[in-house]
Amino acid sequence: RSEDRDITDQLYGGNLDTRIRQEILLGIGGCRMLEALGIHPTVYHMNEGHSAFLALELIRNYMEKLSLGYAEAKELASASMVFTTHTPVTAGHDYFPPDLMDRYFSEFIPKLGIDRKRFLALGRRNADDPAESFCMTALALRMASFSNGVSRLHGQISRQMWHDLWPGVPEDEIPITHITNGVHFQSWISQEMEQLYERYLGPSWREQPAEQSVWRRVESIAAEELWHTHERRRERLVAFTRRRLRAQLQRRGASQAEIESIEDALDPDALTIGFARRFATYKRATLLIRDKARLASILNDAKRPVQIIFAGKAHPLDDAGKALIQQIITLARDPQLRRRMVFIEDYDASIARYLLQGVDVWLNTPLRPNEASGTSGMKALANGAINLSILDGWWDEAYRDCRTDERQVGWAIGQGESYADRDYQDHIEAEALYDILERDIIPIFFDRRADGLPRRWISLMMSSIANLCPQFN
């Protein structure tokens, strides 16, 4: 029926009714599909709570096929399930009101042999609160035999968030651990960087990506070769960005003079900062532009030019995220900044690759601890970019672990502090960001020897690759 096909029309959007139907289709429907195909998994991985209804279907299935009671079937189902939670943001978890659960599960509950209250308690923090909504994450955490966050910090935050599901258990014993995200380097590194790795690291960098000794060979790469490889990618990024900007102006019906002015945008030799991701408000895309005068001073230094390329999209329903993009676009049109600051529209994987492969610095400014892990910085580091980030998600452990033995792999904005006043926190961290750029990053990047090479910067690139690539892959 067309109304059934409509369930999967759009991943994000719609109302709660659409959402619960999508998740019934994914969890229960997905489980039945595997059954129909004769596929019987040993383990079901619930990658976020959207598929958590599969736990209910497994219980029902075991009760029917194996003639088990509810308690026995629940134990058997639990042994087959693992769960990964991906967000410390409350709004990122799915909640369905009791009347919506009744609408879709009134006929399903009797098949489990339990009453409505016991059924709804599976997704509630307080089983005795009849008004509390049914939480998919609570269901997944209760049902899975193993649960994890996606970074060390996120595991800690998740134990704090969900500790009341295990009353009386000390927080550090809550059964939620962490497995930090990683990335597949070959999907993101440039062809030139791949060739460099092949020559100096051999095939082991692909076959044994977690082997520290393999990545140590990065330090044997000739400085000139690593730097010139990176410079070529920056030049291509600038050329690509100009093409995209020109196409953007043409679509808007801009004048020929405006279109031709794009040739003056960006400098292939300037220190290039990249910021590209989903424009959720907690990611604070506008932190760098908080002080326009100070930013203009940094970007327009004739002897040490700096430029920043923004890209990204907001959720279709996130008006606040769209407003952040509009702020950046408006500022990028300012005559003081337009040659040094640009925004690329229609962000996709192709744009991401150009940016990750061509920037010198990858910037990340989330409001701690809202970034569960993040992976863009991992992709950038494998291409030789240096991370500049708030101590959140993966960067919290990557930076801190390396600082314990004084290895430098990038820069941290702040020390993980939190302030009750959000505006004050933004002010403090924006000032810290400007300070790092002015006192550390820009001087090191433009410190050139007689051969024209930024030796300290190249050493930092090598240290970042050698120390972090074996971990985050």
C-alpha positions as CSV (number, residue, x, y, z in Angstrom):
1,R,0.0,0.0,0.0
2,S,1.2,3.5,-0.7
3,E,0.7,4.6,2.9
4,D,3.1,1.8,3.9
5,R,5.7,2.9,1.4
6,D,5.3,6.4,2.7
7,I,6.8,5.3,6.0
8,T,10.3,5.4,4.5
9,D,9.9,8.5,2.3
10,Q,12.1,10.6,4.6
11,L,14.5,9.7,7.3
12,Y,14.3,13.0,9.3
13,G,11.1,14.9,9.5
14,G,7.5,14.1,10.0
15,N,5.8,13.7,13.4
16,L,6.0,11.1,16.3
17,D,3.5,8.9,14.6
18,T,5.7,8.6,11.5
19,R,8.7,8.1,13.7
20,I,7.2,5.2,15.7
21,R,6.1,3.5,12.5
22,Q,9.6,3.8,11.0
23,E,11.1,2.3,14.1
24,I,8.5,-0.6,14.2
25,L,9.4,-1.3,10.6
26,L,13.1,-1.2,11.3
27,G,13.1,-3.2,14.5
28,I,10.2,-5.7,14.3
29,G,10.0,-5.6,10.5
30,G,13.8,-6.0,10.1
31,C,13.8,-9.0,12.5
32,R,10.9,-10.7,10.5
33,M,12.7,-10.0,7.2
34,L,15.8,-11.9,8.4
35,E,13.6,-14.7,9.7
36,A,11.9,-14.9,6.3
37,L,15.3,-15.0,4.5
38,G,16.4,-17.8,6.8
39,I,19.1,-15.7,8.4
40,H,19.6,-16.3,12.1
41,P,22.1,-13.9,13.6
42,T,24.1,-14.8,16.6
43,V,24.3,-11.1,17.6
44,Y,22.1,-8.2,16.8
45,H,23.8,-4.8,17.1
46,M,21.4,-2.0,17.9
47,N,23.4,1.0,16.5
48,E,21.4,3.6,18.5
49,G,17.9,3.1,19.9
50,H,15.9,3.3,16.6
51,S,15.9,-0.4,16.2
52,A,15.2,-1.3,19.8
53,F,11.8,-2.8,19.1
54,L,13.6,-5.8,17.7
55,A,14.1,-6.9,21.4
56,L,10.4,-7.3,21.8
57,E,10.1,-9.2,18.5
58,L,12.9,-11.6,19.6
59,I,11.2,-12.3,22.9
60,R,7.9,-12.9,21.1
61,N,9.6,-15.2,18.6
62,Y,11.5,-17.2,21.2
63,M,8.3,-17.6,23.2
64,E,6.4,-18.9,20.2
65,K,9.1,-21.1,18.6
66,L,10.7,-22.5,21.7
67,S,7.6,-22.6,24.0
68,L,9.4,-20.4,26.6
69,G,7.9,-18.1,29.2
70,Y,8.5,-14.3,29.0
71,A,11.3,-14.3,31.6
72,E,13.3,-17.1,29.9
73,A,12.7,-15.6,26.4
74,K,13.9,-12.2,27.6
75,E,17.1,-13.7,29.0
76,L,17.8,-15.5,25.7
77,A,17.0,-12.4,23.6
78,S,19.3,-10.3,25.8
79,A,22.2,-12.6,25.2
80,S,21.9,-11.9,21.5
81,M,21.9,-8.1,21.6
82,V,24.5,-5.4,22.0
83,F,23.8,-1.7,22.0
84,T,25.7,1.4,21.0
85,T,24.4,4.8,22.1
86,H,25.6,7.8,20.0
87,T,24.4,11.0,21.7
88,P,24.7,12.7,25.0
89,V,22.1,15.3,23.9
90,T,18.7,14.6,25.5
91,A,16.8,15.6,22.3
92,G,18.7,12.9,20.4
93,H,16.8,10.1,22.1
94,D,13.4,8.9,21.0
95,Y,10.5,9.2,23.4
96,F,6.9,8.0,22.6
97,P,3.9,9.0,24.8
98,P,1.8,6.2,26.3
99,D,-1.2,6.7,24.1
100,L,1.0,6.3,21.0
101,M,2.4,3.1,22.4
102,D,-1.1,1.8,23.1
103,R,-2.1,2.5,19.5
104,Y,0.6,0.4,18.0
105,F,1.2,-2.3,20.7
106,S,-2.1,-3.1,22.3
107,E,-2.3,-6.3,20.2
108,F,1.4,-7.1,20.6
109,I,1.5,-6.9,24.5
110,P,-0.6,-10.0,25.1
111,K,1.8,-12.1,22.9
112,L,4.5,-11.4,25.5
113,G,2.3,-12.6,28.3
114,I,2.8,-9.4,30.4
115,D,0.4,-6.6,31.3
116,R,0.6,-3.0,29.9
117,K,2.3,-1.5,33.0
118,R,5.1,-4.1,32.9
119,F,5.4,-3.5,29.2
120,L,5.7,0.3,29.4
121,A,8.1,0.0,32.3
122,L,10.7,-1.5,29.8
123,G,11.1,2.0,28.4
124,R,10.6,4.1,31.5
125,R,12.9,5.4,34.1
126,N,10.1,5.4,36.7
127,A,7.8,2.4,36.2
128,D,5.2,3.9,38.5
129,D,4.7,7.1,36.6
130,P,1.8,6.5,34.2
131,A,2.4,9.8,32.3
132,E,6.1,9.1,31.5
133,S,6.9,8.5,27.8
134,F,8.5,5.3,26.5
135,C,12.2,5.8,25.8
136,M,13.8,3.7,23.1
137,T,17.3,4.1,24.6
138,A,16.0,2.9,28.0
139,L,14.5,-0.2,26.3
140,A,17.8,-0.9,24.5
141,L,19.9,-0.4,27.6
142,R,17.7,-2.8,29.6
143,M,17.6,-5.4,27.0
144,A,21.2,-5.6,25.6
145,S,23.8,-7.8,27.2
146,F,26.5,-5.2,26.4
147,S,26.2,-1.4,26.0
148,N,28.7,1.2,25.0
149,G,29.2,4.9,24.2
150,V,31.4,6.0,21.3
151,S,34.3,7.6,23.2
152,R,35.8,7.4,26.6
153,L,34.2,10.7,27.7
154,H,30.9,9.7,26.2
155,G,30.9,6.4,28.1
156,Q,31.4,8.4,31.3
157,I,28.6,10.8,30.4
158,S,26.3,7.9,29.4
159,R,26.8,6.3,32.8
160,Q,25.7,9.6,34.4
161,M,22.7,10.1,32.1
162,W,21.3,6.6,32.6
163,H,22.4,5.6,36.1
164,D,18.8,5.7,37.4
165,L,18.0,2.6,35.3
166,W,20.2,0.7,37.8
167,P,19.1,2.1,41.2
168,G,21.7,1.6,44.0
169,V,24.5,0.8,41.6
170,P,27.6,3.1,41.9
171,E,28.0,5.2,38.8
172,D,31.4,3.7,37.8
173,E,29.8,0.3,37.9
174,I,26.9,1.1,35.6
175,P,27.2,-1.4,32.7
176,I,27.9,1.0,29.9
177,T,31.4,1.0,28.6
178,H,33.0,2.8,25.6
179,I,34.4,1.8,22.2
180,T,35.7,4.9,20.6
181,N,34.8,5.5,17.0
182,G,37.3,5.2,14.2
183,V,37.4,5.8,10.4
184,H,38.4,3.9,7.3
185,F,41.4,5.9,6.1
186,Q,41.3,4.7,2.5
187,S,37.8,6.2,2.0
188,W,39.1,9.6,3.0
189,I,42.8,10.2,2.3
190,S,44.0,11.7,-1.0
191,Q,45.5,9.7,-3.7
192,E,48.9,11.5,-3.2
193,M,48.9,10.8,0.5
194,E,48.0,7.1,-0.2
195,Q,51.0,6.9,-2.6
196,L,53.3,8.4,0.1
197,Y,52.1,5.9,2.7
198,E,52.6,3.0,0.2
199,R,56.2,4.1,-0.5
200,Y,57.3,4.7,3.1
201,L,55.0,2.5,5.2
202,G,54.4,-0.3,2.8
203,P,51.1,-2.2,2.6
204,S,51.0,-2.7,6.4
205,W,49.3,0.7,6.9
206,R,46.2,-0.8,5.2
207,E,46.6,-4.4,6.5
208,Q,47.6,-3.6,10.1
209,P,46.2,-0.1,10.7
210,A,46.5,-0.4,14.5
211,E,50.2,-1.3,14.5
212,Q,52.1,1.6,16.1
213,S,55.5,0.6,14.6
214,V,54.0,0.9,11.1
215,W,52.9,4.5,11.6
216,R,56.2,5.4,13.2
217,R,57.7,5.1,9.7
218,V,56.0,8.3,8.9
219,E,58.9,10.0,10.5
220,S,61.1,8.7,7.8
221,I,59.2,10.6,5.1
222,A,61.4,13.3,3.6
223,A,60.1,16.7,5.0
224,E,60.1,18.2,1.5
225,E,58.0,15.4,0.1
226,L,55.4,15.4,2.8
227,W,55.0,19.2,2.7
228,H,54.9,19.5,-1.1
229,T,52.3,16.6,-1.2
230,H,50.2,18.6,1.3
231,E,50.7,21.9,-0.6
232,R,49.3,20.3,-3.8
233,R,46.2,19.3,-2.0
234,R,45.7,22.8,-0.6
235,E,46.1,24.3,-4.1
236,R,43.4,21.9,-5.3
237,L,41.1,22.8,-2.5
238,V,41.4,26.4,-3.3
239,A,40.7,25.8,-7.0
240,F,37.7,23.5,-6.1
241,T,36.3,26.1,-3.7
242,R,36.5,28.9,-6.3
243,R,34.6,26.7,-8.8
244,R,31.9,26.0,-6.2
245,L,31.6,29.7,-5.2
246,R,31.4,30.7,-8.9
247,A,28.5,28.2,-9.4
248,Q,26.8,29.4,-6.3
249,L,26.8,33.0,-7.5
250,Q,25.6,32.0,-11.0
251,R,22.7,30.2,-9.5
252,R,21.7,33.3,-7.6
253,G,22.0,35.5,-10.8
254,A,24.9,37.5,-9.5
255,S,26.5,40.1,-11.7
256,Q,29.5,39.3,-13.9
257,A,31.7,41.5,-11.7
258,E,30.8,39.5,-8.6
259,I,31.4,36.2,-10.4
260,E,34.8,37.4,-11.6
261,S,35.8,38.6,-8.1
262,I,35.8,34.9,-7.0
263,E,39.3,34.6,-8.6
264,D,40.6,36.8,-5.7
265,A,39.0,34.6,-3.1
266,L,41.4,32.5,-1.0
267,D,45.2,32.1,-1.4
268,P,46.8,28.8,-2.2
269,D,49.7,29.7,0.2
270,A,47.7,30.9,3.2
271,L,47.2,29.0,6.4
272,T,43.8,27.3,5.7
273,I,41.4,26.3,8.4
274,G,38.4,24.0,7.7
275,F,35.1,23.8,9.5
276,A,32.6,21.4,8.0
277,R,29.8,19.4,9.7
278,R,26.1,19.4,10.5
279,F,25.1,22.8,11.8
280,A,23.6,21.8,15.1
281,T,23.7,24.7,17.6
282,Y,25.9,22.7,20.1
283,K,28.6,22.5,17.5
284,R,29.0,26.3,17.7
285,A,30.0,27.0,14.2
286,T,30.0,30.7,14.9
287,L,32.5,30.6,17.8
288,L,35.4,31.7,15.5
289,I,33.5,34.7,14.2
290,R,32.3,36.0,17.6
291,D,34.8,38.9,17.6
292,K,34.7,40.2,14.0
293,A,37.5,42.8,14.5
294,R,39.9,40.3,16.0
295,L,39.1,37.8,13.4
296,A,39.6,40.3,10.6
297,S,43.0,41.2,12.1
298,I,44.0,37.5,12.1
299,L,42.8,36.8,8.5
300,N,44.1,40.0,6.9
301,D,47.8,39.9,8.0
302,A,49.6,40.5,4.7
303,K,52.7,38.7,5.9
304,R,51.0,35.8,7.5
305,P,47.6,35.3,5.7
306,V,45.0,33.0,7.2
307,Q,41.7,31.8,5.6
308,I,38.8,29.7,6.7
309,I,36.5,27.5,4.6
310,F,33.0,26.7,6.1
311,A,30.7,24.0,4.8
312,G,27.8,22.1,6.2
313,K,24.0,21.7,6.4
314,A,21.4,22.1,9.1
315,H,18.6,19.6,10.0
316,P,15.5,20.5,7.9
317,L,13.6,21.3,11.1
318,D,16.5,23.1,12.9
319,D,15.8,26.8,12.3
320,A,18.5,27.8,14.8
321,G,21.1,25.8,12.9
322,K,20.0,27.5,9.7
323,A,20.4,30.9,11.4
324,L,24.1,30.0,12.2
325,I,24.7,29.3,8.5
326,Q,23.1,32.7,7.6
327,Q,25.4,34.5,10.0
328,I,28.4,33.0,8.4
329,I,27.2,33.7,4.9
330,T,26.4,37.3,5.8
331,L,29.9,37.9,7.4
332,A,31.6,36.2,4.4
333,R,30.2,38.9,2.2
334,D,31.8,41.6,4.3
335,P,34.4,43.5,2.2
336,Q,36.9,43.0,5.1
337,L,36.6,39.3,5.1
338,R,35.3,38.1,1.7
339,R,38.7,37.1,0.3
340,R,39.6,35.1,3.5
341,M,36.3,33.5,4.6
342,V,33.9,31.5,2.4
343,F,31.0,29.2,2.8
344,I,30.5,26.2,0.4
345,E,26.8,25.2,-0.1
346,D,25.3,21.8,-0.6
347,Y,27.7,20.0,1.6
348,D,28.3,16.3,0.7
349,A,31.0,13.6,0.9
350,S,32.8,15.1,-2.2
351,I,33.2,18.5,-0.6
352,A,34.2,16.8,2.7
353,R,37.1,15.0,0.9
354,Y,38.4,18.1,-0.7
355,L,38.4,19.9,2.7
356,L,39.8,17.1,4.8
357,Q,42.6,16.5,2.2
358,G,43.5,20.2,1.7
359,V,43.2,22.1,5.0
360,D,46.1,22.8,7.4
361,V,44.0,23.0,10.5
362,W,40.7,21.1,11.2
363,L,38.6,23.2,13.6
364,N,36.0,21.7,16.0
365,T,34.2,23.8,18.6
366,P,31.3,21.8,20.2
367,L,29.9,22.7,23.6
368,R,31.4,20.0,25.9
369,P,30.2,17.3,26.5
370,N,27.7,17.2,23.6
371,E,30.0,15.7,21.0
372,A,29.7,12.0,21.6
373,S,32.8,11.2,19.4
374,G,33.1,13.0,16.1
375,T,35.1,11.5,13.3
376,S,35.9,14.3,10.9
377,G,39.1,15.2,12.8
378,M,40.3,11.6,12.4
379,K,39.9,11.8,8.7
380,A,41.7,15.1,8.6
381,L,44.7,13.9,10.6
382,A,45.3,11.0,8.2
383,N,45.7,13.6,5.5
384,G,48.2,15.6,7.5
385,A,45.9,18.3,8.9
386,I,46.3,19.3,12.5
387,N,43.3,19.3,14.9
388,L,42.3,22.3,16.9
389,S,39.4,21.4,19.1
390,I,37.4,21.6,22.3
391,L,38.3,18.7,24.6
392,D,35.2,16.7,23.7
393,G,34.4,13.4,22.1
394,W,37.4,11.5,20.7
395,W,39.7,14.6,21.0
396,D,39.4,14.6,24.8
397,E,41.2,11.2,25.0
398,A,43.4,11.7,21.9
399,Y,44.8,15.0,23.2
400,R,45.0,14.0,26.9
401,D,46.6,10.6,26.3
402,C,49.4,12.2,24.2
403,R,50.0,15.1,26.6
404,T,50.8,12.6,29.4
405,D,54.1,11.9,27.7
406,E,54.5,15.4,26.1
407,R,53.8,14.3,22.6
408,Q,52.3,17.2,20.6
409,V,49.5,16.2,18.2
410,G,47.5,19.4,17.9
411,W,45.8,22.0,20.1
412,A,43.0,22.0,22.7
413,I,40.7,24.9,23.3
414,G,40.4,25.2,27.1
415,Q,40.9,22.4,29.6
416,G,37.4,20.9,29.6
417,E,35.9,23.6,31.9
418,S,32.1,24.1,32.1
419,Y,30.3,27.3,33.0
420,A,26.7,27.7,34.1
421,D,26.5,30.9,31.9
422,R,26.5,29.7,28.2
423,D,27.3,33.1,26.8
424,Y,30.3,33.5,29.2
425,Q,31.5,30.0,28.2
426,D,31.4,31.0,24.5
427,H,33.3,34.2,25.3
428,I,36.0,32.4,27.2
429,E,36.5,29.7,24.6
430,A,36.4,32.1,21.7
431,E,39.2,34.2,23.3
432,A,41.2,31.0,23.9
433,L,40.7,30.1,20.2
434,Y,42.0,33.4,19.0
435,D,44.9,33.2,21.5
436,I,46.0,29.8,20.2
437,L,45.8,31.0,16.6
438,E,47.9,34.1,17.3
439,R,50.4,32.7,19.7
440,D,50.9,29.1,18.5
441,I,49.4,28.1,15.2
442,I,50.2,31.0,13.0
443,P,53.8,31.6,14.2
444,I,54.6,27.8,13.8
445,F,53.1,27.6,10.3
446,F,54.9,30.7,9.0
447,D,58.3,29.9,10.7
448,R,60.2,29.0,7.5
449,R,63.8,28.0,7.1
450,A,66.1,29.0,4.3
451,D,64.7,26.1,2.2
452,G,61.2,27.5,2.6
453,L,59.9,24.6,4.7
454,P,58.0,25.0,8.0
455,R,60.0,22.4,9.8
456,R,58.2,22.7,13.1
457,W,54.9,22.3,11.4
458,I,56.0,19.3,9.4
459,S,57.2,17.7,12.6
460,L,53.8,18.3,14.1
461,M,52.1,16.7,11.1
462,M,54.3,13.6,11.5
463,S,53.7,13.4,15.3
464,S,50.0,13.7,14.8
465,I,49.9,10.9,12.2
466,A,52.3,8.6,14.0
467,N,50.6,8.8,17.4
468,L,46.9,9.0,16.4
469,C,46.4,7.0,13.3
470,P,47.1,3.7,15.0
471,Q,44.3,4.4,17.5
472,F,41.5,6.0,15.5
473,N,41.0,3.7,12.6
